[in-house]
Amino acid sequence: MRKVILTALAVFVIVGLAKAQDLGGSLGKVAGPYGQAYVTPAVNAFGMDLNSGLFHTAKVGGSLPFGLNLYVGVQVAGALVPSSDKSFTLGYLDYADSVVTPNGWRHATDSVINAPTIFGGKQKGIIKTYFGNSQVGVADSTIGGLVSTSIAPLPIPQIGLGSLFGTDVMVRFLPQIKISNYGKLQLFGWALRHSISQYIPLCPLDIAVQLGSQNFSIKDTAGSNVFKLSTFAANIEVSKTLAFLTVYGGLQVESSKVDVSYSFTPVGETQPVPVSFSLNGKNKFRALVGLDLGLGMLTINGDYSVGAVNAVTAGIGITI
């Protein structure tokens, strides 16, 4: 049960909702196929978020000695959640409701109708169980969503340092944060970027390429990973600075994958059933455009990304 609650808290901590632990208890009733459909929108959204805000200028290097510069700030990415990701309808075999016949095992079928996903509202859907064409018992209600939202925000602290031979490094880091008595969450990521415009004499634009990887995980009290989201991104970026305003954009290929592991106890049973599955985020490519405002050492940026999932990003930091 705690592992299921931790999966819910992955979103709870990020979005900052007060009732996630109450809903976490309901998630203990979720079977594997249902769980996959329920959390898939979160994988799409937070995979998009983690791969956002990797740059706010294509310029590599700065005014410190030896051409170095230092950036310390926070990027807040918000994946846009479409209405189609707030509910789902699903049919799957229910191995908990099975009987033995002369021809072997006969499994029931669960039909989930208009159930909320993790981003759906509190209004529950309907789940019906069938043997063949015959409904078994009375239709039951599904679990509710964790939060009804059209945007999934994720704040990401990061530090950038460069450059050495036209290359800089960016690090994203959240230390292990304890969540009451349920477990811990942690974030670590990195990216390397290399200037291309340094090889082009009198180039009017700053051009760079970048690649990076990140891991966001939630562990239970025993230290086992329950929810582990991994991402990868590679991009080409360009920017142009006019006085204190920088216009930037880029093209990026990316991927995200989550591994989920938990246990639940089916109705009428006493022994928990282990559940584990992996899901891939649907966003593979994005185009983005943004503006960066430099006010002395203060840097404020914002951009919009278009892909299979769309996202907005805003950032603030100090650049030296």
N, C-alpha and C positions, 0 to 999 in steps of 0.2 A: 504494500500500500504506500509506503513512504516513497518508493521509486516513482510511482505514478504521480504522487503529489509533487515530486521534484520536477517532473516533466512539465506539469502545469506552471510551476514556479519559474521555469525558464522564461515564460512570457510575462508572468506576474511581475518579476523583478524589473524587467525591461520597461514595461508599460506603467508600472507603479500602481497597480490596483489593490484595493484593500481586501477584497473578498476571495482572492484566488485560493487560499487554503480551504475555504468552505467548499468550493467547487472541486478542489482536488480530491476530496473524499468521494465525490460522485464518479470521478474518472476511474476508480477502482473497479467499476462494472464494465469497462471497455475491453472488448476482445481485439485481436490483432487487426483484421481487415477494417473494423470500425475505427480503431486507433489511427491507422494510416490515413484514412480519409479525413479524420478529425484534425490531425496535426499538419497535413500537407500544406495548407495555406501559410502556416508559420514558417515552414522550411523555405517556401518561395520568398516570403517577405524578409525574413532575417538573413537569408543567404544574399538577397539583393542589398540589404542594409550593410552587411559586413564588407561587401565589395564596392561600397560607395565611399566618397570622400578621400580617395587615395592620393589625390593631388588637387591643388588649387592654382597652380601655375606650372608651366613647363620649363621655367628657368631653373637651372641647376647651379648652385653656388651663390655666394653673397659677398658682403662688404667686410667681413671679419678678416683678420690676417690669414694669408694663404688662400684667400677666396672662399673661406668657410661661411656657413650661416647655420643658425639654429632656430627651429620652429617648435613651440610647445603650445598645444591647444586641444580643442575638443571639436570633433565633427559629429553632428547629429543628423543621421540619415533616417528618412521616413519612406518606406515602401508603401505605395498606394494599393489598398486592398479592394479589388472589384467586388461587386455584389455577388458574382458567381462563386466567390471564395468564402461566402458566409454561410452556406448551407450545402447539403449534399443528399443524394438518394443512392442507395446501395443495396445490393443483394449478395449474400454470401452463405456458405455452409456453416451451420452451427453444430460443431462436434460435441458440444456439451449435451445437446438434446438429440441423442441417437438411440436407436433400438436395433436389436439383432433379429433378422428375419431368416427364413430358410435359404435365401439367396445372399446372405451376408449382412453387413452393417447397412443400415438405412439412416442417413443423416437428415436432420431438419434444415430448413432454409430460413434465414432471417432476412426480412425485407425492411430496410430503414428508409423512411419517407420524410423528406424535407427536414432533416436533422441539422442543427446548427454546428458549424465547425468551431474551432477554437476562437475564431473571430466573429462568431454569430452572436445573436442575442440570447436572452434568458428563456425566450419562448421555445419549448421543447417540441421535437418532432414525434413521429410515431414509429414503433418497431413491432412488426408482426412476425410470428413464427409459423411455418407451414411444414406439413408432411405431404409431399406431393401437391395436390391442389386444395388440400383441406387445411384450414387455419386451426392452429392448436391454441386453445385458451383465448383469453382476452388480450387485445392489443395493449402493449405497454408504452410508456413514454421514454424518449431518449434523454441523454444528459444535455444540459444547457451549454452554451458557449462560455468561454472565459471572459471575453470582453467584446462588445459590439463596437467596432471601429472601422473607419475607412482609411486609416493610415497607421502603420506599425512603426513607431519611432525607436531608434536605438542610439544612445549616446556613446561615442567611441573616443576616449582620450588617446592622443598620439604625440610622438616626438619625432622630429626630422632633423638630420644632421648631414651636412655635405659642404663642399664636395671634394673628392679625391680623384684626380684624373677625370673630372666630369661625371663622377658617380656619387650619388648620395643614398642614404639609408633612412627608412622610416620604421618606427617601432610602435605598435599598439599593445597596451598592457593594462589589465585589471588584475590585481592580486586576488587570491582566493578570498571570497566574501562569504562568511557564514550566514545561512538563512535559518534563523531561529534554531530549532533542534532537528532540522531536516537534512542539512548537508551544506555543500559549498558550490559556488560557481566561479569560473575563471575565464579570462580572455587573454590570448597572446597572438600577435600577428607581426609580420614584417614585410617590407617591400624594398626592392632595389631599383634605382632609376639611373639612367645614363643619358647624357646630353648628346643629341644627334646634330644640333645646330652648330656645335663647336667645330665640326668638320666642314661646314659650309661657309666660305668667306662672305662677309657682308650679308649674311642671312637676315631678313627683316623680321623673322619670327623666331621665338624659342621653340625648339622641337626636342622631345625626349621620348624614350621608351621605358616601360616599367613592368615589373612582375612582382607578385606578392602572394603570400599564403597566410591564413588565419585559422585559429581554432577557438571555439567557444564551447565550454563544457560545464555540465552540472554533475556533481558527484553526490552520492548518498553518504550517510554517516560512516559507512565502512570504507569509503574511498573509492567505490566502484563508479565508473562512468554510467550515467543514466541517459543523458542527452548530450551528444557530442556533434557539433556542427563544424564542418571543415569547409574552407573555401579556397579557391585559387583564381587569380586574375592576371591578365597581361594586356597592356594597352600601349597605344601610341597617342601622344598628347602634344598639343600646340597651344601657344599663348602669345598675346601681344600686349605690351604695357604702354599706356599713354598717361603720362604724369603719374597720378596716384591710383589709376584704375587699370586693372588687367582683365582682358577678355580671354577665356580659356575654353578648350573643348578637347574631345578625344573620342577614340573608338576603342572598345574593350571587349575581349573575349574572356569568359569566366565560367566557373562551375561552383556548385555547392552541394554538399551531401551531409545528411544527418543520420546518425546511428542511435536508435532508441531501444532501451531495454528496461522492462518493468515486469511486474506480476500482478495478477488480479484473481479474485476468487469468484467463479461463476455462481449464479443463483442456485441454491440447494446443495452446494458443495462446501467442503471444509478445507480442502487443500488448494493453495494458490497455484495458478498456472503461469509458468514463465512465458513472456512475450518479448520478442526482439525483432526488429526490422530495420531496414535502411531505405532512405528515400533521397532522390536527387531533386534539387531545385530546378525549376523549368527555365530559368534565365540563363542563356548561353552567350548572349551578345548584347551590347548596349552602345548607344551614342549619347554623348552628353555635351552640354554647353553651360557656361557659368560666368559669373563676374566675381572678381576679388578686389576689395577696397582696402588700400593701404593708408593708414593714418599714423604716420610715424612707425613705431614698432608694432602697433595694433593692426591686426589683419582680420578682416571680416569677409567671408565668401559665401556664395550660394550657387547651386547648380541644379539642373533638371536632367534626369536620365530617362531614356526611352529604350525599352526592350520588351521581352515577354512580360515582365513586370516593370512598371514605371516607378520612379522614386524622385524625391526632392531631398537635397542635402544643404544644410547650413552649418557654417563653422566659424569659430572665433579663436584667435590665438595671438601669441607674441612671436614676432620674427626679429631676430638679431642678425 
